């Protein structure tokens, strides 16, 4: 033990210094996810004003200088002097951790956000922040830099309105990249609009010159309708239930479709609880009991040899579970799983009695749903037999790995990469180009089966899918085990054309539906092969977009230039493929994030589902946004 370890060695980080020193403790990371978390924290404060009944409109603006502003028409943050600190309440909220009006439930009955941590953390991690408050007939303003006030609270004008305006620019000293992704912000704002009926949220993207308005009078009913587009709904009306008990407000919207699997999305105080929790448990228990009893009444459970399980009852279900809880207890710092035991009982009671009453009034509906559930049970039994057959075949083989897999030597999964390559030609080049120590290559023959249309039995019989499952090692569905993952990165490497994009979408659909944890754990990546090879004299450049090509050609004006357009990976020799697409030092790859599961579910259903009308509508809407089209 060193002699100089005494009381003087114990450091106390004052104010927001702790946040700047250890930002990941407060926002999860200093990468893309943590950056966008800043926006969420400020927006959540405005939404809390809406939940309290004082705010009807929120405007979020992504400014050209990379800053973001959030403006609401709520009550405005108090600006009078705080009795303990002797400074304005606004400055307390902006500069002190655990300062806010959400602790004793007198001001806010329910709230999201980080309960007094949020906005001060955003301030601490911003290069600068400006706050304007409309309150008491005046416009009050104060500016901050890296969490510290640089101006006094001053009156900037008069007004008869109320509300708060916060504008901040993330600190480049903290974040790896301070550029916001408009699609991530937009997805969250749209989600919040669905969860708060009648609340108007406007998103202005000044960088790209776009503006979107979100307002849904029917709330989560509108959300379920959006989610079931392209899924062949079993009944026209969305079932909607709402109730309150012990200050817990419960809202449920659900609809059955012809699609396999279930899509359940749960929220607590507007926070997406991706790991579920007691509210989801209560919902599932009530759904199972209410439907089984209704089916029994209709005589639908008499078929011999078919035992209905809870997973059969959820097959084809799209549901949104939204609860407002005064004192939510979340498991883990990221707030993804609700732990309040009393919420389970409240949700169970409201959903069970609501569904029981609904089914009694709609006997034809339970017949349709019941027959759908019986088919699901039969499909589950058939899929189980197919899985067992696959397992038995694997057990008989000397190795469970597919023959066409060129595996790597390294056994530590975190050091290994699996390249999923389109076609034997590109697979041959990739095998020659790779580093055998850490890089494995699995070539796929043609396009894999569309899992959004095919049933599980067909999926399990597909040879390319079987090779993929075997190579990855985790299993699929309920048997999925992330601990058995054989590679730290799974990289989809397809041609930069329409066919390559289709194969990439088919693979992403498979991963999203059968191995979603790989996306959640950020194990899936997309390789970005270059579109062009440009030679100017002895210099060779690889460019990855049309815009990049045009910019480079302008710089090379006056020189003799040769431009080669790559149609496929097979056109590159192994050295070129290594240098441009596989070498960790020089390649460009995109990590696939599960930022918005709701939007992902909707898009996969539209693009890959059996219903063509929503797909046609999607193409017509987004046609002008398409890039790199082969014609």
N, C-alpha and C positions, 0 to 999 in steps of 0.2 A: 504494500500500500504506500503510495507516494506521500511524502511529508507535507506537500503544499495543498493537500486536500482538506480544507477547513471551511468555515462559514463563508469566507470571502469567495470561495469557488462556486457557491450556489447563486445562479443568475435568475433574476426575476424580470421577465419581459413585460414592460409596461404598455398599457393601451393596446393599440393595434399592431405593435411591433411583432407580437407572437404570430399574428396572421400572415404578415409578410415573410417571416422567417420559415413558417411551416404551412404554406397555403393549402397543400393537399389535404391536411387535416380538416379543413373547413369546406372545401369545394370539390374534394375527390381527386383532382389532378390539375396540372398546369397545362394540359393538352386541350384538345378540341372540346371535350366534354366539360371540363372545368370552366373554360372560357364562356360557353353558352349558359352555364349554371348562373353566371353573374346576371344575365338578362332575366332568367327565371326568377331570381330572388327579388329583383325590383318589381317585376310584373306581379308577383305573388302578393306584394303589399297592396297594390291597386285592386287586385281581385278580392283580397280580404275586406276592403272597403265596400266592394259590391256585395259580398256575402253578408255584411252588416247592414246592407240596405241603403247605402249612401252614394254609391258610384254606379253610373249607367253607361259610361263610355271610357275606353282606354285607347290611347294612340301610341303605338310603338314605332319609332323611326330609326332606320339604319342610315346614318349620315355619311356623306362622301369622305369625311376625314377619318372614318373607321370608328367613330363614337356611336353610341346608342342612346336614345332618349325615350323615356316612358312618361306619359302625361295622363292624368285621370281627373275626373270631375267629382272626386270624393270630398271629404271634409277639410283636407289639408292637414299636414303634420303640425301639431301645436308649436307656437313660436314664443310663448311666454316663458319667463325665467323659471328654471327648475329649482325647487326649494332646497335640494341637497347640494347640487353642483354649482349653482350661481351663474350658469350660462343658459342659453335658450334650450328648450326641449328639443328643437330641431338639431342643434349641435350635439346634444347628448345622444340622440338616436343615431346620428351619423358617425360619431367618433367613439362610442362606448359599446363594448360587447355586452350582450344580454340586457339591452335597454330597449323597451318597447311597451306597447299597450296590450300585449296578448297573454299576460301571465295570470291575471286574476279574473278574466272572463267578464269584467264589467264593461269594457269597451268593445271587445270582439268575442262573440259567443263561440265561434269556431274560426280557425285560421290555418293556412298552410305556411310556407316559408320556414325559416330556421328559428322562429320564436325569439326575436330580438338580436339575433346574430347576423341575419342576412344582409341588410343594407349597409351596416358598418363594415362588414367583410368586403362587400363590393367597393366601398370607398377606399379601404386599405389597399386593395389590389388594383386600383385605378391610377393612371398617370395624373388624371385630373377628374374632378366631378363638380358639376354645378347644380344647385337645387333652388327651385323657385316655388314658393308656397303662396297660393291665393287664399287668404283667410282674414276675417275681421275687417273687410273693406280695403285691404292693402295687398300689394304683391311684395313678398319678402324674398330676399336672395342672399345666398352665401356660396362661396367657392372653396374647394379643397384640393390639395395635391398630395397624393399618396397617403390619404387618410387624415391629413392635418389641415385645419382651416387656414386659408391664406387671406381671407377677408373677414370682416365683422359681419354679423347679420344686419342687413340694411334694407330700407324700404326702396323699392324700385318703381313704384307706381301705385295707382289706386284701381280697384275693381269691385264689381258687385258679384263676382263669381267665387267659387271655392274649388280647391284641387291642389294637386302636387305635380311638379315637373322635375324629373331627375335625368340629367345627361352625364354620361361618363365615358371615358376612354380607357380601355384595359392597358395595364402597364407592361411595356415590352421587356422590362427588367424581370418580370415574373413569368410571363407566358411564352411558350415556344413560338406561337404564331398568334397575332392579335386580330387576324381577319375573321370576321363572323361569316357563317354560312347562312344565307337568307332562308334556305329551305328548312333548316332546323328550327329557326325562330318561328317561321310561318306555321310549321306543324304543331308546335306547342301552343301558339295563340289560337289556332283553329280548335284544338282539343279543349282549351279553356272555355271557348265560346259554346261548345257543345255541353260542357258540364255546368254552365251558368246560363240558363235560359233567359233570353232577352237582353243579355249584356252585349253591347256593341264593342267589338275590338277591331281596330284598324291597324294594318301594317303597311308602313311606307318604306320602300326600299329605294332610297335616293341614288344608290350606286348603280342599280340596273334600271332605274326609272319605272318602277312598278308600284302599284298600290292594291291591296286586297282588303275587303271588308268582310268580317265574320259576325253573324248574329243568327242564332237559331232559337226561334220561339218555342219549339217543342223539345229542346235540349237533347237528352240521350236517346229519345225516340228517333230524332233525325239522324243521330249518329248510327244507330243500329240499321236504319234504312240505307245509309251510305255504305256500311260494312257488308250488307247482304246483296249489294248490286253484283250481278254476275254469278250468284250462287244458287239461283232457282229457288226462291222462297216457297215454303210449304203452305204458308197462309199469308194473306194480304196485310192484315193488321198486326202491328207490333204490340206485344203484350206489355203493358206498362203498369207498374205497381209503385205506390208511394205510401209511406207511413212514418210515424214518429213515436218513440217511446224512450223514456229516461234521457231526454234531450238528444238522442241519437236520431238523425233523419236518414231514412233509407229510400233510395230510388233504384228501381230495377227496370230495365227494358230488355226484352228478348224476342227472338224470332227463330223458327226452325227452317232449315234449308235442306236441299238434296245433297249438299257437299259432305264428304267424309270429314271426321274430326270435329273439334269444337274450337270456337274463338271466344274466349272469355276475357274481358278487360275490367279491371277493378280499380277504384279510386277511393282515397280517403282525404277529405278536405282538398279536393282537386289534385292530389298527388297520386301519380300512377303507381300503384303497388304491384309491381311486376311479379313479385314472388307470392302474391295473394295474402292470406292471413285468415283471421277469424271471421271476417265478413264474407269471404268466399266460401269458407267451410259451412257457415250457416246457410248460405244460398244453396249450395249443392245438396245439403241434407234435406232442406225443405222441398227443392225441386224433385228429388228422388222419391220422397214420400208422397207428395201431392200427385205426381204422375202415376206412380204404381197404384195408388188407391183409385184414381180415375180410370185407369186401364182395367183394373179388377172389376169395377162397376159395369164396364162395358163388355166384360167377358173376353178381354183380349189376352189374358194370361193363361189360357187353358191349353195352349199348344205344348205338347210334350217334348221334352229334350231341349227346350230353350229356356235357359235361366237368365233373366234380365239382371244386368249389373249396372251400377251407377254410370260407368263409362258409356254404356249403350244409350242411356237416357240423355247423355250430353252430346252424343254423336249428331252432327248436323246443326248444333246449337250455336247461335251468335248471341252473346249476352253482354250487357254493360251493368256493372254493379257500382253504384256511387253512394257513399255514406258520408255524412257530416258528423264528426265526433268531437265533443268539447275538449277532451283530454286524451288524444290518441297516444298509444304506446307502441312505438315502432321497434322492430328487432333490427339491430344494426344501424350504423350511422347514416347510411344512404336512404333509410326510410322506404324500404321496398316490401316490407311484410308487417301487417298489423297484428299486434299481440293481445289487444283487449278482449278478455273472455266474455264480458257482458255484451259485446257487440254481436257475437255469434248468436246468442239467444234472441236478441232484438231482431236481427235479420231473419233468422229462422221463423220466428212468430209471424212477422209481417208477410214474408214470401209464401209461407205455407197457407195461411188463411186467405191471402189474396189469390193464389193460384187455384185453391180448392173452389172458391167462389166463381172464378173465371171459367173453369172447366165445367162446372155445373150449368152455367149459362150458355156454353158453347160445346155441346156434346159431339158435334161433327168434327170439331177441331181435334179433340182427344183421340178420335178414331184415326185421323190422318197421322197425327204425331205417334200414336201407339203402333201403327203398322210400320212407320219409319223406324221406330225403336226395335221392333222385332227383326226387321231386316238387318239392322246394325248388329244385333246380338249374333245372328247367323254369320254375318261377315267376320265378326270378331273370332268366332269359333273356327271358321275356315282359315283366317289369317294365322291363328295360333298353330294350326296343323302345318301350314306352310312354313312358319318359322322353325318349328320342330324338325321339319324335313331338311331345311337349310342347315340347321345345327348338326343333324345326324350326318349329312353329307360332308360337312366341314370336319367333323370328328374322324371320319374315315380317311380323309386325305392326310398325306404326310405333313403338309403345311397348310395353314388357313389363308396364306397370302396368295393373291392372284398371280398367275404365271407371267403376265405381261408387265407386272410392277418391277421396275428397276429400283430396288431399295437402296438406302444409304447404309454406311458402315456404323456410324454413331448410334449409340443406344439410348442416349439421354434425349427424350422427346423435345425438350425446350431448345435443343441445338439443331433440331431436324426440320426440314421443310419438304412438303409434298407438292409437286407441280402436277396439276391435272391438266393434261394437254389434249387438244383436239386433233385426232387423226394419227395414223401410223407414221406419216412423213415428218410432221412436226415432232412427234414422239421420238423418232430416230435422231433428229438434230438435238433435241433437248437432252437425250441420254448421253450424247457425245460432248455436249457443252457443259453439263453439270459438274459440280464438285461432288465426287462420289462419297466423300466422307460424311457430308451433311445434307445432301439434296437427293430426294427420291423423285422418280418420274412415273406417272401412271397415264398412258395414252388411252383415250376412249375412242371406240369405233362409232363414228356418226353421232347423232343426237340421242341423248338419253330419253327415257320415257317421261312424258309430262305427268308428274305426280299429282297435279291439281285436278286432272280429269280421271286418272286411273285409280282404281281401288288398291288397297294395301296388298292384296293377294297378287295382283298383276305387277305391282312395284317390286315385290320380293322375288318374282320369277325373272325379272329383267337382268340379263347377264352383266351389263355395264353397271347397274346399281349394285348388284352383288359384289362385283370387283371393288367398287368404291367403298362400300360398307366394310368389306374385309380389310382393305388397305388402311382405312382410318382407325379401325379397331374398337370403336366405342359402343357398337350396337346402335339401334335406332329406337325411337318412340319411348315407351315406358322402360325399356331395358337399357336405354342410353346411360353410359357411365363415363364421365369426363376423365376419370383416373386412368382409363384404358387407352386414352388418346396417344397415338404413336408419333405425332408430329406437332411441334409448337406452332407452325404456320402451315395452312393449306392454301395454296396459291392457284387460282383458276387462270390458266394461260391459254387464251383462244385468239384466233385471227382478229384483226381490227376491221372486220366487215360485218355485214348483216347476219350471216350465218354464225359467225363467232359470237355476236351479241345475243343471238337466240340460244346458243348452247350455254352461254354464261347465265342467262335468265333461267333456263331449265335447271341448271345446277344450283343456283341460288334458291329457287323454289323448293327443290329437294331439301337443301340444308335448313331452310326456314320452317318447313312443315315437319321434318323428321329428326333434325339435329339442331334445333334452335339455340341450344346452349353454346354451340360453336360460334354462332354470331354474337351472342351475348358476351362471351368471354373474349371476343375480338380475335378469333383464331383464323377467320376467313379473310383472304386478300385477293385482289384482282391485279394480275400482271398488266402492265401498260407497254406493249411493244410499240416501237416507233412506227409512224405512218410513212415517213420518208427518210431516205439516205441522200444527203446532199454533199457532193464533192466539189470543192473549189481549189484547184491546183492540187497540192499535196494534202490539204486539210479535208477531213471528213466530219460531217455533222449529222446527228440523228435528231429528228424533230417529231414531236408527238401530237401535233394538231395543225390544222390549216392556218390558224392565226400565227402560230410559231413559225411555220414555213414562210409566210408572207413577210414577216418581220425580218427573218434571216436573209431572204433574197434581197430585200432593200439594202441591208448592210453590205451584201456581197456584190452590189451593182458595179459593173465595170470589169468584173472577173469572169473567167470562163467557168460556168457552173453546169454540173450534171445532176439532174434530179431523178431519183429512183423511187417510185411508189411501191411500198411493200403490200402485196395482196394477201400474203399469208406467212406464217412463221416458217413454213417449209422452204420459203425462198431464201431465207438467211442461212449462211453456213454456220457451223457450230460456234466459231469465234465471234461472229456478229451477234448471234443469239445470246451468248454468254455476256458479252460486253453491254448490250442494250437492255436485256430483259431479265437475266438471271444473276448477274454479279451483284451481291449486296452492297458493294461500294458505289456502283454507278447506276443501277436500275431505278425505275420509277414503279412503285406499287401502291395501290390504294387499299386501305383497310376498310372492311365492311362493318359498319356500326349498326346496332339496334337502337337508334335514337328514338324512333317512333314506331312502335309495334303496331299501332292502329293503322297508320298510313301504309305500312308494309303489308299488312293483312289485306287491306282494301285493294292495293295495286296488284298483288299477286292474284287475287280472285278475278280482277278485271282482265288482266293481261293473259292469264293462263287458264282461267275457268271455262266451263262449257257454254256459257251464255255469250253470244256474239254482239248483242246490242250495246251493252256497256263498253265493250272493247272498241266498237266503232265510234261511239261517243267520245271516248278517251283520245283516240287517234285524231279525230276531227278537232278536238279542243287543243291538243298539244303539237299538232303537225308542224307549226312554225318554229317550235323549239328544237326540232330534231337536227342533229349534226352528224357529219361523216356518213351520209347516205350513199349507198352504191346504186347508181342508175345506169 
